[in-house]
Amino acid sequence: MPRGSICEPVEVNPAALIRAERVTTAASDRAPDRFAHFHDAAELVWFRQVSGELVSEDGRFTLSPGTLVFVPPMRQHDFAIPGGGHAWVLVHLDPFLTNGLMARSGPGEAARCRAVSFDRRTAERIDGLFDWLVEVAGQDHHRDLTAALVAAILAALFAVAAVGPGAAASTTTDPATGALDRLRPALDLIARNPARALSLGEVASVCHLSEAYFSRSFKRVFGQTFSAYLRDYRLRLAAQRLLSSGERVSVIAHQAGFASPAHMTEQFRRRFGVAPSEYRAGRRQGQARDSD
């Protein structure tokens, strides 16, 4: 896996949970450019027509028609696909959407890149689920349906991955190391307790780096400072909890690590364009329209 991979910004609306698109290439198209990258959104790819490989820090996996690829958040990956006609569905998932399913699957299974194939009947079912996902993508009033569709796809993927047969062959098993691996302890620290007040010295220490080296490395790998990443993480977490719980805004502000409800509201408006209460109300109005 190349060490020069970069953090690709992937924006997934927390209200909609996913971003999905169908991708097709013509028989005359040249091979797509190689692009080693990672992002904090999880990724599902359903390959309908393809040849090539998934190249990841968890190994190289053969791609063929009917292959389902799962890339967890923050895993380096790339696709080596030759020129010609191909077709796939690309789905990016809000990282908080996959947390529960990934926890139930076991850290070993859910924390690694996967590429699996299915029997014909299951493949037809998966194909239909992806068509449905594309139809509801971006519609926040279909949030519950979206979550159910993603859950069904991930359950099928992890069931095959756990059994073994059907898994696309991996030609290497040595995970790559690099700048991202050295920074993972800081990301894990945030995820375990987002409300905790974190100093630069503390996060640099868990990575066994000096503050100056940590800051330079984080900015180079993620394209933003650690404080900006932490703020964005907390805002996405707050948005998720506003939609999935009935907790008061003040409670969510505390859980997400903001100094006060007013501070969260100020940052939330800058990020999402509305106040937290308006964001939640818009979701409820969408649910009401969907039930009419």
C-alpha positions, 0 to 999 in steps of 0.5 A, a space after each residue: 500500500 503506498 505511503 503517499 495516500 491522502 485523506 479524501 474529504 467525503 461529506 455525508 449528510 447526517 440526516 440522510 445517513 448515506 451518499 450513493 451513486 451509480 458509476 458506469 464506464 464505457 468500453 473505450 474508457 481508459 483505466 481510472 487513475 490509481 488513488 490511494 486514500 482513506 476517509 472517515 465515512 465507511 464505504 460499500 461498493 457493489 460491483 456489477 461488472 468489473 475486473 481488477 483488485 481492491 488494494 488495501 492495507 488489509 490485503 489485495 482482493 480480486 474483484 469480479 461481477 457480484 463482488 461486494 466491498 466494505 471499507 471501514 472508516 479510516 482504512 487506506 484503500 485503492 482500486 486497480 481497475 483496467 480500462 473498459 466497460 464497468 459498472 458499480 454502485 458506490 455508497 458512503 455511510 455516515 460513520 455513526 450509522 455503522 457503529 452498532 453493526 460493526 460492534 456486533 460483528 466483532 472488532 476483527 471482522 468489522 475493522 478490516 477491508 472486505 471483498 466477498 462474493 455470493 451465491 446467485 440468489 443472494 447476489 440478486 437480493 443484494 443487487 435489489 437492495 443497492 437499487 433501493 439504496 440509490 433511490 432513497 439516498 439523500 432523502 432524510 425522511 427515509 432515514 429509518 429505511 436507509 438504516 434498515 437497508 444498510 443493516 441488511 447488506 452488512 449482515 449479509 457481508 459479515 455472514 459470508 466473511 465469518 464463514 470464509 467461502 465466498 471471500 475474494 482471495 487476498 494475495 497479501 496479508 501484511 498490513 501497511 504502516 505509515 503516518 495514519 497508523 501512528 495517528 490512530 491512537 488519537 482517533 480512538 481516544 476521541 471515539 471512546 470519549 468525545 466529551 473529554 477535554 483533550 489537550 494537544 499534549 495528551 493526544 500527542 502523548 498517546 501517539 508517542 509523538 512530540 506536540 510539534 511532530 504530531 501537529 505537522 503529521 496530523 495536518 499533512 495526513 488529514 488536511 486540517 488541524 487536530 482541533 478542526 478535526 475534533 470540532 467536526 467530529 463533535 458536530 457530526 456526533 451532535 447531529 446524529 444524536 439530535 436525530 436519533 434521541 430525544 435528549 435536550 440540546 443542552 445534554 447533547 452539547 455536554 455529551 459531544 464535548 462542547 463547552 456550553 449549549 451556546 457554543 454548540 449552537 454557534 458552531 452548529 450554525 456555521 457547519 449546518 446553516 441552522 440551529 440544533 433545534 431547527 435541525 431536529 425539527 426539520 427531521 420530524 417534519 420530514 417524518 410527518 410528510 413521509 407518513 401522510 
